[in-house]
Amino acid sequence: MAHTSIPPKPRTETIRPEITRLSELTIGKRVVRRVVRLLARLIIWLFTRSRVVGRENIPAKGPLLVVTNHLGDLDALLGLSYSPRPIELLVKADLFDYPVLGKILNA
C-alpha cells in the first residue's frame, strides 16, 4: 500500500499589524455593525428554519468567549444573527484581502 503525502494547509507568512488589533469603534462602525447584523438576521430568516435553544444562558455582562467549530459555512452568520451581545470576530488574515468582506470585517 503506497502512502500519499498530503500537502500542508496554506499559511499566511506575513504579519499584518493593521489587522492584528481591534480597531476603534466609531459611530460609523457601530452603524455598519447594526446593518450587517440586520442583514444577517434577514438572510437567516429567509433561507433557514433555525431555532435557538439556550440563549438565556449567555451572561448579560462580563467577559465571554464564543468559539465555533465550523461545522457548516453558516455558523458565523448564525452566531452574529442570534447573539444577544456584540461580537468581535477573529478570522484568518487572508479574509481581509477580499474587498467587500475585508471592509465588513474591519468594521
Secondary structure, DSSP 8 states (H G I E B T S, - for coil): -------------S--GGGSS-----HHHHHHHHHHHHHHHHHHHHH-------GGGS-SSS--------SSTTHHHHHHHH-SS-------GGGGGSHHHHHHHH-
